[in-house]
Amino acid sequence: MKSLTKRLAVLALAATILAAPSVSLAGHMYNEDDGDGMKIWKKFGRGFINGTTFWLELPLAWYHITDQTDPFTGILWGTAEGIVKSADRLGGGAYELVTFPIPSPRYYKPVMAPETLFDD
């Protein structure tokens, strides 16, 4: 049991360390004036950022719903909304990571709005 706990702690730490540099990449990454070579790597970057930070949608949803309503509703409704948004961001990130060299959607446009969690 201790081994599993240590592994989960190491995994959580690694995910945090990997996600930290993605904050500096955040912002509106898509620019129509960029060449295809740059758009490919921006698509890869969006996929990586969304794939490593998807879990942050849950506490963000708790915060937003609690801010608009009461804490009880915020935790209940925020959990449901956060799970759906997390799955959406994870799916979008996985799609962009797997298909980054393919110009789909047209001209490497983002599949999510906002492009990353940090664009709100």
N, C-alpha and C positions, 0 to 999 in steps of 0.2 A: 504494500500500500504506500509506503514511504517513497518507493521508487517511482510509482505513478505520479505522486504529488510533485516530486522533484522534476520529472519529465514535463509535466504540465506547466510548472513554474518557469522552466527553461524555455519552453515553447512560447509562453506569453511574453517573456522578456525578449526573445528573438523577434517576435512579431512587432513589438514596440520599437525595438532598435531599427528594424527594417522600414517601419512606417515613418519614423522621425524625419529622414531626409525628404520624404515625399511632400512635406509641408512646404519646403522651399520650391518645389516644382508646381505647386498649386497656382491657380489663377486661370485665366482663360487661355488654355493651351492651344486651341484650334485657331489658326489664322489662315485665311484663304490665300494669302500672298506667299506663304511658305512653299518651297518645292516639295515634290512627292517624297524625296528622301527624308526631309525633316518631318513631314506629316506621318511617315511610318513610325518614327521613333517617338513622336508625341502620342500616337495611338498606343504604342507599347507602354509608355509612361502612364497614360490614363488607366490602362488596364491594370498595371502594377499597383498604382495608388488605390484604385477601387477594390482590387483584390486583397489588399492588406489592411484597408481601413473600413471595410464594410461593417464590421461589428460596432463601430462608433455610432451608427445610425440609431441603435437602441437607446443609449443614454441621451442622445440628442432629441429623440422623440419624447422621452420622459420629460426633458426640460421644456420643450416647446408646448406640449399639452398641459403640463402642470402650470406653466406660466399663463396659459389662456383660461384654465379652469381651476379645479381644486386638486390637491395632491393625490387623493384616492383615484379620481378619474384619470389623472395624469399617469399614474403607474399602470392602471388597468388598460386604458385605451392606448397609452404610449407604448406599452409592451407589444400589443397587437400591431400597431403601426410601425414600430421599430423593427419587428421581425420581418414584416413584408418589405420594408425599405432596405433592410440588410440583405435579404435574399435577392432583391432587384439589383442592388449595387454589386453583390458578389457575382451574379449572373452576367451583368454588363461588363464587369472587370475580366471575368474568365473569357467572355466572347472576344473582347478587344485584345487580350493577351494571345489567344490562339490564332486570331485572324489578322494580327497587326500587319503582315506584309501584303494583305489583300485589300485593294481599295474599295472596301464595302463596309459601311454604307458609302454612298457616292463621295469620292474625294476625301476619304478618311474622316468624315464628319463624326462627331461624338454620338454614341448611342444613348447617352443619358443626359438629362438636364437637371441640375447643373453637372458639368463635366466630371468634377470630383466633389467630394464631401466638403472641401474647403472653399468652394466657390460660392457658397450661400451668401 
